[in-house]
Amino acid sequence: MNKPDLCPACGAANDCTLANPKTADRACWCYGVSIDPAVLEALPAQLRDKSCLCPQCARVDDQLRAKPQPIT
């Protein structure tokens, strides 16, 4: 069974805002990064387009760290 809040590659929390009803009105972190298509193609077909990868499995940790953090 697929859980939208878990990474399909490793099973860790994927931090997807769309999977959380409390934050579903916000854009997901993945909208602001470029994920290599080869990373997505490496997933088995039955796991693609079901839930977000986590930043580590998407290999975008560096991109996320480079983004300015919002002032709260």
C-alpha positions as CSV (number, residue, x, y, z in Angstrom):
1,M,0.0,0.0,0.0
2,N,1.3,3.4,-1.0
3,K,1.5,6.2,1.7
4,P,1.6,9.7,0.2
5,D,3.7,11.0,3.1
6,L,6.5,8.4,2.6
7,C,9.3,8.2,0.1
8,P,8.6,5.4,-2.3
9,A,12.4,4.6,-2.6
10,C,13.4,4.4,1.1
11,G,10.2,4.6,3.1
12,A,11.3,7.7,5.1
13,A,9.1,10.8,5.5
14,N,9.1,12.8,2.3
15,D,8.1,16.2,3.8
16,C,5.5,16.6,1.1
17,T,3.2,19.5,2.0
18,L,0.5,18.2,-0.3
19,A,0.3,14.9,1.6
20,N,-0.4,16.7,4.9
21,P,-4.0,18.1,5.1
22,K,-2.7,20.9,7.4
23,T,-0.3,22.1,4.7
24,A,-2.0,20.9,1.5
25,D,-2.6,24.5,0.4
26,R,1.2,25.2,0.1
27,A,3.5,24.2,-2.7
28,C,5.7,21.2,-2.0
29,W,9.5,21.6,-1.7
30,C,9.9,19.5,-4.9
31,Y,8.3,22.4,-7.0
32,G,11.4,24.5,-6.4
33,V,14.1,22.0,-7.4
34,S,15.2,20.1,-10.4
35,I,15.1,16.3,-10.1
36,D,17.2,14.4,-12.5
37,P,14.9,12.3,-14.7
38,A,17.2,9.4,-14.3
39,V,16.5,9.3,-10.6
40,L,12.8,9.0,-11.3
41,E,13.3,6.4,-14.1
42,A,15.3,4.3,-11.6
43,L,12.2,3.7,-9.5
44,P,10.1,0.6,-10.4
45,A,7.2,1.6,-12.6
46,Q,4.6,0.8,-9.9
47,L,6.2,3.3,-7.5
48,R,6.4,6.3,-9.9
49,D,3.9,9.2,-9.7
50,K,2.4,7.9,-6.4
51,S,4.2,10.1,-3.8
52,C,7.2,12.4,-3.5
53,L,10.7,11.2,-3.1
54,C,12.4,12.4,0.0
55,P,15.1,15.1,-0.7
56,Q,17.9,12.6,-0.1
57,C,16.6,10.1,-2.6
58,A,15.7,12.8,-5.0
59,R,19.3,13.9,-4.7
60,V,18.4,17.6,-4.2
61,D,19.8,18.2,-0.7
62,D,22.3,20.7,-2.1
63,Q,19.6,22.6,-4.0
64,L,17.5,22.9,-0.9
65,R,20.4,24.1,1.2
66,A,21.2,26.8,-1.4
67,K,17.7,28.3,-1.3
68,P,17.3,31.3,1.0
69,Q,15.2,30.5,4.0
70,P,12.0,32.6,4.6
71,I,12.1,35.0,7.5
72,T,9.5,34.1,10.1
